[in-house]
Amino acid sequence: MQQFVINGGNPLNGEMTPGGNKNSILKMIPACLLTDEPVTLHNAPQILDVEVTLDLMRALGATVEWIAPKTLRIHAENIKNGIPPRELAQKTRASFVFAGPLLGRCHHAELPVPGGDVIGERRLDTHIIALQKLGVDIQYHHGTFTLHAPEMHGANILLPEASVTATENIIMAAVLAKGTTILRNAASEPHVQDLCHMLVAMGAQIDGIGSNQLIIQGVDKLHGTEARVGADFMEVGSYIGAAAVTGGSIRIRDADPQHLEMTRMVFARLGVEWEQEDNDIIVPPNQRLTIQPDIGGRIPVIKAQPWPAFPPDLMSIALMIATQSAGAVMFHDWMYESRFFFTDKLVRMGARITLCDPHRVLVQGPTALKGSPNISSPDIRAGMALLLAALTAKGETRISNIGQIDRGYEQVEIKLKALGADIRRISNDLDTVEVQQIHELKA
């Protein structure tokens, strides 16, 4: 196990380039199963969740190669079967989106209930109901789904919720199904769009990309292609927040700011502004950091909603910013009942946060944060929020379970060091040695 050791108080200044969208690449990789020709993916982030997904591809028989930094070449010429190793599939939530491409390519799949973050229950019912409409027979027994479909056919599908992964799963199943699929109440996040554009480049016929209704005309065969993973707007939002709460100024290159309009509106309510220059974002110093109240001075509510509204994965970052902003604000994440269970760690560091119920918290700021000797990262986004808190806090903070952060943020400590942060990665063994040396010096 490893830890981050952070000495806070340094403003972040300089330039950085975000990695590719984690949620895009985790679906674009299994989409390569839909063709027996090679596919090249550019701007692919080298993060833990990607490595697990690539291991799944290798286990299924695909050839995987990093042909250049951030460039993947995947050739799924020969697929063994539709049964990835259970222990690998349970390491990531995204493993269940292998169902769509495996059904399209092998007409059969066996997948366990997936693992992933601990932010709350994320049911698979939406996937199952929609796949059944395409003609897939699905059985569930002892934690494993067995899916079988000798032939899938298009259908008119209304999703009961705008689930991102269910949308992506159905798209990948439908592109090789017979006939036309109309997918309504579809998710339209940038990562869904990345996947659709890749599939179109492979020969799929998809209309309505970027909207909540997709019309997919099934084709007989897909071919190889080259595709680019868009910038990870979660990482972009995280570094905007890091610059703001530390009082620094950074330029984020190739940020794809067209996907940040709602984030700009929400961050502005917390007193954070930025400038746009071509495809770059510039965060100026000395942010206002004052919460804008609702009309009549009422406490505003920041609520996670389906795209193009404010994304739930940035709630933890926005909440951390609010601890440094003057005023009060309520955060409401109706999707995940454990999203805010990390806030006790921020309270321990000095934040004023009231957990109203599993879905809502009230934040009152600003408060000076102090370092904490041992806090643990419960999930990817909470881990990054705690890292922002440590960068802001006075004194030293040690964050454990940083593998969670590594799952979604590429070379985070290297990027932060380049911006002036005092951060280092240590192993527990080194930590033990250092503690012993300190005790010896005191003696």
Secondary structure, 3 states (H helix, E strand, C coil): CEEEEEECCCCCEEEECCCECHHHHHHHHHHHHHCCCCEEEECCCCCHHHHHHHHHHHHHCCEEEEEECCEEEEECCCCCCCCCCHHHHCCCHHHHHHHHHHHHHHCEEEEECCCCCCCCCCCCHHHHHHHHHCCCEEEEECCEEEEECCCCECCEEECCCCCHHHHHHHHHHHCCCECEEEEECCCCCHHHHHHHHHHHHCCCEEECCCCCEEEEECCCCCCCEEEECCECHHHHHHHHHHHHHHCCEEEECCCCHHHCHHHHHHHHHCCCCCEEECCEEEECCCCCCECCCCHHHCCCEEECCCCCCCCHHHHHHHHHHHCCCEEEEEEECCCCCCCCCCHHHHHHCCCEEEEEECCEEEEEECCCCECCCCEECCCHHHHHHHHHHHHHCECEEEEECCHHHHHHCCCHHHHHHHCCCEEEEEEHHHHHHHHHHHHHHHC
